[in-house]
């Protein structure tokens, strides 16, 4: 936590941004790997409903990542 009068250095902000991007990439890749496995081994009873939901997952995740990056840089 910064004390009054202290400023965050560019190095620490760059380190935080790099760490944030690494975490986001790992989570996104995990989603890409885990989602097809879940679809493959899921019970076949409600496959039509699950297919409709998974179609929206990737665009929503991408939108969330972009929104968080905009929030981080501008707000």
N, CA, C and O atoms as CSV, one atom per row, in Angstrom:
chain,resi,resn,atom,element,x,y,z
A,1,UNK,N,N,0.845,-1.176,0.000
A,1,UNK,CA,C,0.000,0.000,0.000
A,1,UNK,C,C,0.888,1.237,0.000
A,1,UNK,O,O,1.868,1.304,0.742
A,2,UNK,N,N,0.550,2.198,-0.818
A,2,UNK,CA,C,1.354,3.412,-0.917
A,2,UNK,C,C,0.961,4.396,0.172
A,2,UNK,O,O,-0.217,4.574,0.481
A,3,UNK,N,N,1.969,5.028,0.743
A,3,UNK,CA,C,1.736,6.059,1.747
A,3,UNK,C,C,1.490,7.383,1.014
A,3,UNK,O,O,1.878,7.529,-0.145
A,4,UNK,N,N,0.858,8.331,1.673
A,4,UNK,CA,C,0.658,9.632,1.022
A,4,UNK,C,C,1.985,10.231,0.590
A,4,UNK,O,O,2.951,10.217,1.353
A,5,UNK,N,N,2.040,10.750,-0.611
A,5,UNK,CA,C,3.246,11.357,-1.135
A,5,UNK,C,C,4.129,10.402,-1.910
A,5,UNK,O,O,5.046,10.845,-2.601
A,6,UNK,N,N,3.880,9.099,-1.814
A,6,UNK,CA,C,4.664,8.121,-2.562
A,6,UNK,C,C,4.023,7.895,-3.920
A,6,UNK,O,O,2.815,8.066,-4.088
A,7,UNK,N,N,4.842,7.511,-4.881
A,7,UNK,CA,C,4.349,7.243,-6.223
A,7,UNK,C,C,4.721,5.829,-6.623
A,7,UNK,O,O,5.787,5.326,-6.268
A,8,UNK,N,N,3.848,5.210,-7.350
A,8,UNK,CA,C,4.117,3.866,-7.850
A,8,UNK,C,C,5.119,3.970,-8.999
A,8,UNK,O,O,4.954,4.795,-9.897
A,9,UNK,N,N,6.142,3.144,-8.971
A,9,UNK,CA,C,7.150,3.215,-10.023
A,9,UNK,C,C,6.641,2.528,-11.279
A,9,UNK,O,O,5.734,1.698,-11.227
A,10,UNK,N,N,7.239,2.887,-12.411
A,10,UNK,CA,C,6.859,2.264,-13.683
A,10,UNK,C,C,7.182,0.783,-13.675
A,10,UNK,O,O,6.454,-0.024,-14.254
A,11,UNK,N,N,8.281,0.427,-13.013
A,11,UNK,CA,C,8.692,-0.970,-12.985
A,11,UNK,C,C,7.641,-1.828,-12.285
A,11,UNK,O,O,7.304,-2.906,-12.776
A,12,UNK,N,N,7.122,-1.372,-11.157
A,12,UNK,CA,C,6.143,-2.177,-10.425
A,12,UNK,C,C,4.831,-2.274,-11.199
A,12,UNK,O,O,4.178,-3.317,-11.176
A,13,UNK,N,N,4.440,-1.207,-11.879
A,13,UNK,CA,C,3.207,-1.261,-12.660
A,13,UNK,C,C,3.378,-2.198,-13.855
A,13,UNK,O,O,2.455,-2.935,-14.203
A,14,UNK,N,N,4.557,-2.172,-14.484
A,14,UNK,CA,C,4.838,-3.060,-15.596
A,14,UNK,C,C,4.833,-4.511,-15.137
A,14,UNK,O,O,4.323,-5.388,-15.835
A,15,UNK,N,N,5.399,-4.760,-13.971
A,15,UNK,CA,C,5.421,-6.113,-13.414
A,15,UNK,C,C,4.008,-6.602,-13.129
A,15,UNK,O,O,3.678,-7.753,-13.412
A,16,UNK,N,N,3.177,-5.731,-12.571
A,16,UNK,CA,C,1.790,-6.107,-12.268
A,16,UNK,C,C,1.034,-6.391,-13.557
A,16,UNK,O,O,0.266,-7.352,-13.621
A,17,UNK,N,N,1.238,-5.570,-14.585
A,17,UNK,CA,C,0.539,-5.784,-15.854
A,17,UNK,C,C,0.989,-7.085,-16.502
A,17,UNK,O,O,0.162,-7.819,-17.044
A,18,UNK,N,N,2.278,-7.383,-16.456
A,18,UNK,CA,C,2.777,-8.634,-17.011
A,18,UNK,C,C,2.193,-9.831,-16.293
A,18,UNK,O,O,1.805,-10.815,-16.922
A,19,UNK,N,N,2.129,-9.747,-14.971
A,19,UNK,CA,C,1.547,-10.831,-14.177
A,19,UNK,C,C,0.068,-10.994,-14.506
A,19,UNK,O,O,-0.415,-12.118,-14.644
A,20,UNK,N,N,-0.644,-9.897,-14.631
A,20,UNK,CA,C,-2.065,-9.944,-14.966
A,20,UNK,C,C,-2.275,-10.609,-16.322
A,20,UNK,O,O,-3.161,-11.451,-16.468
A,21,UNK,N,N,-1.474,-10.242,-17.306
A,21,UNK,CA,C,-1.620,-10.842,-18.633
A,21,UNK,C,C,-1.301,-12.331,-18.606
A,21,UNK,O,O,-1.974,-13.113,-19.278
A,22,UNK,N,N,-0.297,-12.735,-17.849
A,22,UNK,CA,C,0.030,-14.160,-17.740
A,22,UNK,C,C,-1.132,-14.928,-17.120
A,22,UNK,O,O,-1.485,-16.006,-17.598
A,23,UNK,N,N,-1.721,-14.393,-16.078
A,23,UNK,CA,C,-2.857,-15.047,-15.432
A,23,UNK,C,C,-4.026,-15.156,-16.397
A,23,UNK,O,O,-4.663,-16.206,-16.477
A,24,UNK,N,N,-4.320,-14.087,-17.133
A,24,UNK,CA,C,-5.428,-14.117,-18.088
A,24,UNK,C,C,-5.186,-15.128,-19.198
A,24,UNK,O,O,-6.112,-15.834,-19.596
A,25,UNK,N,N,-3.967,-15.212,-19.706
A,25,UNK,CA,C,-3.651,-16.173,-20.767
A,25,UNK,C,C,-3.793,-17.606,-20.256
A,25,UNK,O,O,-4.351,-18.461,-20.943
A,26,UNK,N,N,-3.288,-17.864,-19.051
A,26,UNK,CA,C,-3.397,-19.218,-18.491
A,26,UNK,C,C,-4.858,-19.596,-18.282
A,26,UNK,O,O,-5.253,-20.719,-18.595
A,27,UNK,N,N,-5.654,-18.692,-17.767
A,27,UNK,CA,C,-7.079,-18.992,-17.557
A,27,UNK,C,C,-7.801,-19.220,-18.882
A,27,UNK,O,O,-8.635,-20.119,-18.989
A,28,UNK,N,N,-7.486,-18.412,-19.886
A,28,UNK,CA,C,-8.124,-18.556,-21.188
A,28,UNK,C,C,-7.740,-19.886,-21.832
A,28,UNK,O,O,-8.596,-20.572,-22.391
A,29,UNK,N,N,-6.457,-20.257,-21.757
A,29,UNK,CA,C,-6.025,-21.542,-22.318
A,29,UNK,C,C,-6.652,-22.711,-21.559
A,29,UNK,O,O,-7.029,-23.714,-22.165
A,30,UNK,N,N,-6.766,-22.586,-20.239
A,30,UNK,CA,C,-7.424,-23.630,-19.464
A,30,UNK,C,C,-8.881,-23.773,-19.892
A,30,UNK,O,O,-9.399,-24.887,-19.975
A,31,UNK,N,N,-9.531,-22.671,-20.159
A,31,UNK,CA,C,-10.917,-22.718,-20.622
A,31,UNK,C,C,-11.014,-23.409,-21.973
A,31,UNK,O,O,-11.934,-24.193,-22.209
A,32,UNK,N,N,-10.066,-23.119,-22.861
A,32,UNK,CA,C,-10.071,-23.738,-24.187
A,32,UNK,C,C,-9.873,-25.250,-24.080
A,32,UNK,O,O,-10.467,-26.004,-24.850
A,33,UNK,N,N,-9.044,-25.700,-23.134
A,33,UNK,CA,C,-8.772,-27.134,-22.976
A,33,UNK,C,C,-9.883,-27.834,-22.207
A,33,UNK,O,O,-10.317,-28.916,-22.604
A,34,UNK,N,N,-10.346,-27.244,-21.124
A,34,UNK,CA,C,-11.300,-27.914,-20.237
A,34,UNK,C,C,-12.700,-27.971,-20.828
A,34,UNK,O,O,-13.392,-28.975,-20.659
A,35,UNK,N,N,-13.129,-26.931,-21.508
A,35,UNK,CA,C,-14.492,-26.900,-22.045
A,35,UNK,C,C,-14.772,-28.043,-23.023
A,35,UNK,O,O,-15.807,-28.695,-22.883
A,36,UNK,N,N,-13.911,-28.320,-24.001
A,36,UNK,CA,C,-14.180,-29.473,-24.870
A,36,UNK,C,C,-14.180,-30.809,-24.118
A,36,UNK,O,O,-14.949,-31.711,-24.455
A,37,UNK,N,N,-13.325,-30.936,-23.106
A,37,UNK,CA,C,-13.324,-32.171,-22.318
A,37,UNK,C,C,-14.631,-32.341,-21.555
A,37,UNK,O,O,-15.165,-33.446,-21.468
A,38,UNK,N,N,-15.140,-31.257,-21.009
A,38,UNK,CA,C,-16.422,-31.321,-20.304
A,38,UNK,C,C,-17.538,-31.694,-21.280
A,38,UNK,O,O,-18.405,-32.504,-20.954
A,39,UNK,N,N,-17.516,-31.110,-22.464
A,39,UNK,CA,C,-18.535,-31.432,-23.462
A,39,UNK,C,C,-18.439,-32.895,-23.899
A,39,UNK,O,O,-19.459,-33.550,-24.115
A,40,UNK,N,N,-17.225,-33.398,-24.026
A,40,UNK,CA,C,-17.029,-34.769,-24.496
A,40,UNK,C,C,-17.524,-35.787,-23.479
A,40,UNK,O,O,-18.151,-36.777,-23.856
A,41,UNK,N,N,-17.256,-35.564,-22.206
A,41,UNK,CA,C,-17.594,-36.544,-21.177
A,41,UNK,C,C,-18.863,-36.205,-20.395
A,41,UNK,O,O,-19.173,-36.877,-19.412
A,42,UNK,N,N,-19.590,-35.189,-20.807
A,42,UNK,CA,C,-20.830,-34.816,-20.126
A,42,UNK,C,C,-21.921,-35.824,-20.450
A,42,UNK,O,O,-21.893,-36.451,-21.509
A,43,UNK,N,N,-22.882,-35.984,-19.549
A,43,UNK,CA,C,-24.024,-36.860,-19.856
A,43,UNK,C,C,-24.759,-36.343,-21.089
A,43,UNK,O,O,-24.857,-35.135,-21.305
A,44,UNK,N,N,-25.267,-37.258,-21.881
A,44,UNK,CA,C,-25.891,-36.880,-23.157
A,44,UNK,C,C,-27.349,-36.439,-23.020
A,44,UNK,O,O,-27.986,-36.130,-24.027
A,45,UNK,N,N,-27.883,-36.404,-21.824
A,45,UNK,CA,C,-29.296,-36.083,-21.618
A,45,UNK,C,C,-29.690,-34.702,-22.088
A,45,UNK,O,O,-30.730,-34.555,-22.731
A,46,UNK,N,N,-28.893,-33.672,-21.789
A,46,UNK,CA,C,-29.253,-32.295,-22.126
A,46,UNK,C,C,-28.225,-31.679,-23.061
A,46,UNK,O,O,-27.835,-30.527,-22.867
A,47,UNK,N,N,-27.788,-32.397,-24.043
A,47,UNK,CA,C,-26.727,-31.927,-24.938
A,47,UNK,C,C,-27.162,-30.716,-25.758
A,47,UNK,O,O,-26.350,-29.830,-26.024
A,48,UNK,N,N,-28.419,-30.666,-26.160
A,48,UNK,CA,C,-28.861,-29.536,-26.987
A,48,UNK,C,C,-28.829,-28.233,-26.203
A,48,UNK,O,O,-28.457,-27.195,-26.752
A,49,UNK,N,N,-29.204,-28.264,-24.954
A,49,UNK,CA,C,-29.188,-27.054,-24.127
A,49,UNK,C,C,-27.760,-26.618,-23.834
A,49,UNK,O,O,-27.477,-25.420,-23.858
A,50,UNK,N,N,-26.855,-27.546,-23.560
A,50,UNK,CA,C,-25.458,-27.209,-23.273
A,50,UNK,C,C,-24.776,-26.634,-24.501
A,50,UNK,O,O,-23.951,-25.729,-24.372
A,51,UNK,N,N,-25.090,-27.125,-25.669
A,51,UNK,CA,C,-24.493,-26.604,-26.892
A,51,UNK,C,C,-24.840,-25.143,-27.112
A,51,UNK,O,O,-24.011,-24.369,-27.590
A,52,UNK,N,N,-26.054,-24.767,-26.766
A,52,UNK,CA,C,-26.462,-23.376,-26.912
A,52,UNK,C,C,-25.715,-22.469,-25.932
A,52,UNK,O,O,-25.393,-21.328,-26.263
A,53,UNK,N,N,-25.446,-22.965,-24.754
A,53,UNK,CA,C,-24.758,-22.152,-23.753
A,53,UNK,C,C,-23.271,-22.001,-24.078
A,53,UNK,O,O,-22.718,-20.910,-23.939
A,54,UNK,N,N,-22.625,-23.076,-24.505
A,54,UNK,CA,C,-21.184,-23.010,-24.764
A,54,UNK,C,C,-20.859,-22.137,-25.970
A,54,UNK,O,O,-19.734,-21.657,-26.105
A,55,UNK,N,N,-21.810,-21.935,-26.821
A,55,UNK,CA,C,-21.599,-21.071,-27.984
A,55,UNK,C,C,-21.327,-19.630,-27.555
A,55,UNK,O,O,-20.664,-18.890,-28.282
A,56,UNK,N,N,-21.825,-19.221,-26.391
A,56,UNK,CA,C,-21.668,-17.847,-25.916
A,56,UNK,C,C,-20.488,-17.661,-24.972
A,56,UNK,O,O,-20.134,-16.527,-24.647
A,57,UNK,N,N,-19.873,-18.753,-24.524
A,57,UNK,CA,C,-18.821,-18.657,-23.517
A,57,UNK,C,C,-17.617,-17.862,-24.028
A,57,UNK,O,O,-17.203,-16.899,-23.382
A,58,UNK,N,N,-17.052,-18.245,-25.169
A,58,UNK,CA,C,-15.829,-17.602,-25.661
A,58,UNK,C,C,-16.019,-16.119,-25.969
A,58,UNK,O,O,-15.165,-15.319,-25.587
A,59,UNK,N,N,-17.098,-15.713,-26.643
A,59,UNK,CA,C,-17.274,-14.267,-26.847
A,59,UNK,C,C,-17.437,-13.491,-25.536
A,59,UNK,O,O,-16.953,-12.366,-25.419
A,60,UNK,N,N,-18.113,-14.084,-24.558
A,60,UNK,CA,C,-18.283,-13.390,-23.283
A,60,UNK,C,C,-16.968,-13.285,-22.515
A,60,UNK,O,O,-16.696,-12.260,-21.889
A,61,UNK,N,N,-16.159,-14.330,-22.558
A,61,UNK,CA,C,-14.855,-14.278,-21.895
A,61,UNK,C,C,-13.968,-13.227,-22.563
A,61,UNK,O,O,-13.300,-12.451,-21.880
A,62,UNK,N,N,-13.962,-13.200,-23.883
A,62,UNK,CA,C,-13.167,-12.204,-24.604
A,62,UNK,C,C,-13.643,-10.788,-24.261
A,62,UNK,O,O,-12.828,-9.891,-24.047
A,63,UNK,N,N,-14.939,-10.598,-24.212
A,63,UNK,CA,C,-15.494,-9.292,-23.857
A,63,UNK,C,C,-15.100,-8.902,-22.435
A,63,UNK,O,O,-14.777,-7.743,-22.172
A,64,UNK,N,N,-15.127,-9.857,-21.529
A,64,UNK,CA,C,-14.745,-9.588,-20.144
A,64,UNK,C,C,-13.274,-9.196,-20.042
A,64,UNK,O,O,-12.929,-8.279,-19.297
A,65,UNK,N,N,-12.409,-9.880,-20.779
A,65,UNK,CA,C,-10.983,-9.556,-20.758
A,65,UNK,C,C,-10.748,-8.143,-21.287
A,65,UNK,O,O,-9.989,-7.377,-20.694
A,66,UNK,N,N,-11.389,-7.800,-22.386
A,66,UNK,CA,C,-11.234,-6.458,-22.959
A,66,UNK,C,C,-11.773,-5.403,-21.995
A,66,UNK,O,O,-11.152,-4.355,-21.816
A,67,UNK,N,N,-12.906,-5.666,-21.383
A,67,UNK,CA,C,-13.490,-4.705,-20.439
A,67,UNK,C,C,-12.582,-4.504,-19.234
A,67,UNK,O,O,-12.428,-3.379,-18.757
A,68,UNK,N,N,-11.980,-5.577,-18.738
A,68,UNK,CA,C,-11.094,-5.440,-17.587
A,68,UNK,C,C,-9.819,-4.680,-17.942
A,68,UNK,O,O,-9.304,-3.916,-17.126
A,69,UNK,N,N,-9.311,-4.884,-19.150
A,69,UNK,CA,C,-8.116,-4.147,-19.568
A,69,UNK,C,C,-8.430,-2.660,-19.729
A,69,UNK,O,O,-7.625,-1.813,-19.342
A,70,UNK,N,N,-9.584,-2.339,-20.291
A,70,UNK,CA,C,-10.002,-0.936,-20.416
A,70,UNK,C,C,-10.162,-0.320,-19.037
A,70,UNK,O,O,-9.728,0.809,-18.808
A,71,UNK,N,N,-10.782,-1.054,-18.115
A,71,UNK,CA,C,-10.968,-0.559,-16.749
A,71,UNK,C,C,-9.613,-0.333,-16.076
A,71,UNK,O,O,-9.429,0.658,-15.369
A,72,UNK,N,N,-8.677,-1.236,-16.290
A,72,UNK,CA,C,-7.373,-1.136,-15.661
A,72,UNK,C,C,-6.611,0.101,-16.149
A,72,UNK,O,O,-5.995,0.809,-15.353
A,73,UNK,N,N,-6.657,0.355,-17.445
A,73,UNK,CA,C,-5.883,1.452,-18.017
A,73,UNK,C,C,-6.549,2.820,-17.878
A,73,UNK,O,O,-5.848,3.822,-17.744
A,74,UNK,N,N,-7.875,2.892,-17.906
A,74,UNK,CA,C,-8.541,4.174,-17.997
A,74,UNK,C,C,-9.341,4.585,-16.767
A,74,UNK,O,O,-9.756,5.741,-16.677
A,75,UNK,N,N,-9.570,3.685,-15.823
A,75,UNK,CA,C,-10.399,4.065,-14.665
A,75,UNK,C,C,-9.721,3.760,-13.367
A,75,UNK,O,O,-10.281,4.017,-12.302
